[in-house]
Amino acid sequence: MEKVPISAVWPLQDGVLQVVFETGSTALVSLQPRFQAARFFPLREEGVWKSAETDGRFVRWCRDGFPVVEVACDELLQMIVGRSY
């Protein structure tokens, strides 16, 4: 069975997402600065923000059962450690 990089995600207050990686490492990433961009604007809705889930490769947020925002693991890593990773 192929390992996936993300084990779990939890949407916290103030636009902070807690990410647990398959290695056991945990990171906090603030997405709130991105909430003004059209792509991330739906995350301003509390119900959408709290819907965060992962399939191990992507984090998705849904409205009425349909994905409205998706972020890949590589993109999350860039947000956490910067573009030099």
C-alpha positions in Angstrom: 0.0 0.0 0.0 1.3 3.4 -1.0 1.9 5.9 1.8 0.2 9.3 1.5 1.9 12.4 2.8 -0.9 13.9 4.8 -2.5 11.9 7.6 -5.0 14.4 9.0 -6.0 18.1 9.0 -7.9 20.2 11.5 -9.3 23.7 10.8 -8.5 25.8 13.8 -9.6 29.4 14.6 -8.5 32.4 12.7 -7.8 30.6 9.4 -5.1 28.3 10.8 -4.9 24.8 9.5 -3.2 22.1 11.5 -1.6 19.4 9.2 -0.4 16.1 10.4 2.0 14.3 8.0 2.5 10.6 7.7 5.9 11.0 9.3 4.2 12.2 12.5 5.3 15.8 12.1 2.7 18.4 12.7 2.6 21.9 11.2 0.4 24.9 11.5 -0.3 27.0 8.4 -2.2 30.3 8.4 -4.4 30.6 5.3 -6.1 33.7 6.5 -3.8 36.1 4.6 -5.0 34.3 1.4 -8.7 34.7 2.2 -8.9 37.9 0.1 -7.8 36.0 -3.1 -10.7 34.7 -5.3 -9.4 31.2 -5.0 -9.5 31.1 -1.2 -12.5 33.5 -0.6 -14.9 30.7 0.2 -12.8 29.8 3.2 -14.2 32.9 4.9 -17.4 31.1 5.4 -17.2 29.3 8.8 -19.1 26.2 7.4 -16.7 25.9 4.5 -13.6 26.4 6.7 -14.7 23.7 9.1 -15.3 21.2 6.3 -11.5 20.7 5.7 -10.7 17.1 4.9 -7.8 15.2 3.2 -7.4 12.2 1.0 -3.7 12.2 1.9 -2.6 14.1 -1.1 -4.9 17.1 -1.2 -6.8 19.2 1.4 -10.4 20.1 0.3 -13.1 22.3 1.6 -16.6 21.8 0.5 -19.9 23.6 0.4 -23.1 21.6 0.1 -21.0 18.5 -0.5 -19.1 19.9 -3.5 -15.4 20.9 -3.3 -14.9 24.7 -3.5 -11.2 25.0 -2.5 -8.4 22.4 -3.0 -4.7 22.6 -2.0 -2.1 20.0 -2.9 0.4 18.7 -0.3 3.3 20.3 -2.3 1.5 23.7 -2.1 0.9 23.3 1.6 4.6 22.5 2.1 5.5 25.7 0.2 3.2 27.7 2.4 4.8 26.2 5.5 8.5 26.3 4.7 8.7 28.7 1.8 9.4 28.4 -1.9 12.9 27.0 -1.3 11.8 23.6 -0.1 
